[in-house]
Amino acid sequence: QGPEFVRKHIFNKHGEKIAEVRKEVLFFNNFLLDPKRPALPDGKGGPPPGPAQ
């Protein structure tokens, strides 16, 4: 009963926070799957940076 009680409590008492998080996750996943999203350049230009001298 323990884990199920906690699950029910969270969904019943903190449903608005769960809805916020789900909305944010949906937004972020859609952003990651968007082929036209801004992205960093590939970085194939030169050797990786070494230690500072």
N, C-alpha and C positions, 0 to 999 in steps of 0.2 A: 504494500500500500504506500510506502514512503515515496518512491519516485513519482508515482501517479498522482499522489496528493500534491506534491510540489508542482508538477506540470499543470494540474487543474488550477491551483492557486495563482500561478503566474498568468495563465490565460484569462482567468476571471478578474483578477485584481489589477493586472498591468497590461491589459489588452491594447490600450492606446499606444504604449511604448512598443509593443510587438508590431503593431501596424506601421509605426514610423520606421522601424528597422527593416521590415519587409519592403516598404516603399523605397528606402535608400538602397537596399540590396538589388532590387529590380532595376533601379536607375543605373547603378554601377555596372551590373552585368550587361545591360543594354549598351552602355558606353564601351565596355570592353569588346563586345561583339560587333560594334559599328565599324565597317570597313573604311569609312571616311573620317574616322576620328583623328585628331591631331596625334602625331607620334614623334618620338625622337628620331634623329637620323640614325642610319645603320651603324655608323662608327667604323667603317672599313678604311678610313683615311690613313692612319699611321699606326705605329706601334703603341701599345698601351703605355700610359704614363708610368715612369719608374719612380724610385724614391727621390725626393728633393735633395739637391746638393747645395 
